[in-house]
């Protein structure tokens, strides 16, 4: 995994700076997420009932797909900021769930750098456009603008 200075990363605004490996979203992952969040809606966990919906089977929670952000960044070639002591989530500007992720599908993330600014000495704010691609499908599962703070 490569490293880059905050200033050099800021020069890449507008560029895609990483793509993750494919990650399988299977029923076991969906069920564990349902247990962790208490969201047991049938479209996620009841395979027989979900077959009767337009989805044709169970689908991942939208928030499950969004929550894959950390693992997708870790499993990408996105450069790490040199001297980073820590990074924290700051929030999101927009999140749109565009297509369902059906159980058994693979997804991967694409990361486009929208902004990289130094808010205070040693404190950088990064805004990424995070797009989750579904293997074999034209429409992405989601597109979100995600903001992180990086302390160097």
N, C-alpha and C positions, 0 to 999 in steps of 0.2 A: 504494500500500500504506500503510495507516494505522499509526500508532505509538500505543503506550499505555504508561503508567507501570506498573511492576511491581505497585504497590498496586492500581491500577485493574483490572489483569488479574486479580489475586487475588480481586477482588469478583465475577468472572465464573465462579467455580467452579460446576460443574454445568451450564454452558451449552455448546452447540456454538459454537465460536469460528472455525470455518473449514471450507470444503469446497473441494476442488481441482477443477481442470479434468479432463476425461476424458483418459486416457492409453491409447493403443493398445498392447496386449501382442501383438506379432506373432512369427512364428517366428524372424525374424532376432534379435530381442531375446532370445528364449529360447536360441537357439544361442550367442549371445555370452556369456550368463550361464553356460551349460554350459562353455564354454571357459575362462571366468575362474575357475570354481570346481572344474573337473574332474568335475562331476556330469553324465555323459552317459547317464544311465539312459534306456532306450528310450522311456519314456512322455513324455519331454521332447523328444527329438531325432529319433526314427525315426517318421515320419508313417505309414508302412505298418503297422508293428507296433502302433503306438498305436491305430490304427483298430479293432483286435481287442479292445481293452479296454473296460470299461464307460464310459470317458471318450469313446470314439468318435473320438479324435484326440489330438494332442499337447496337453500342459498345461504351464503355467509352473511352475517350481519354487516351492515355498512361500516359500523364502528370497528368491527374486526378487521376489515380491509384497511381502514385508516390506521389502526393500531400496528399494522405491519411496517410502518415507517421506520422504526429503529432497526429492525432486523434487516430490512432492505438496504438501509444506508450501510450497515455493517457488512453486508454481503455484496457490496458494490466496489467499483474502482474509484469512487469519489475520493479526491485527495483530502487528507487531514490537515488542519491548520497547524503549522509549526508552532511549538511552544504552548499549545492549548493546555490549560490546567483543568478546565471543565467546560462543558456545554450544557445549557438548560433550554427546555422548551419555553417559548415566550407566548405562543398562541398562533392563531390562524386568521387570515383575512377572509378566505373563501374556501368552502368545501362543497363539492357537488358530487353526488353519487349518481353516475350516469348509466351504469349497467350492472345487473346482478352477477355475482361470482357464484356459479353453481358448484356444489360439492363435487370434488374430484378434479377441479380445474387448477391450472398453474397460473400464477401471476408474477409479475416483476415490476419494479419501480424504475422510473426515469426521473432524473433530477436536473432541473434547469435553474441556474442561478439568476434570480431576479434583482437582488440587491445585496450588497455587502458594504456596510458603513461602520465606521468607528464612532460609537456613541460617546464614549469617554476613553481616556488613555487605557489601552489594554482590554477594552470591552467592545467587541464587534457584534453587530446585529446582521444576521444572514436571513434572507427571504428566498425560499426555494419554491418553484412550482413542482409539485409532486404528482406525477401521473402514474396510475396503476394500470398496466396493460394486462389483458386476459389472453392467454395463449389461444391462438386460432380465431380470435374475434376482432372485429374492426373497431368496435367502440370500447373505450377504456372503462374500467370499473369506477374510477374516480379521478378527479383533478382537484388538488388543494394547493393553496398558498400557505406554506408553513414557515413560521418565524422562530429562529433560534438565537440565543445569545452565546457567544464564545468568548471565554476569558483567557487571555494570554499573559 
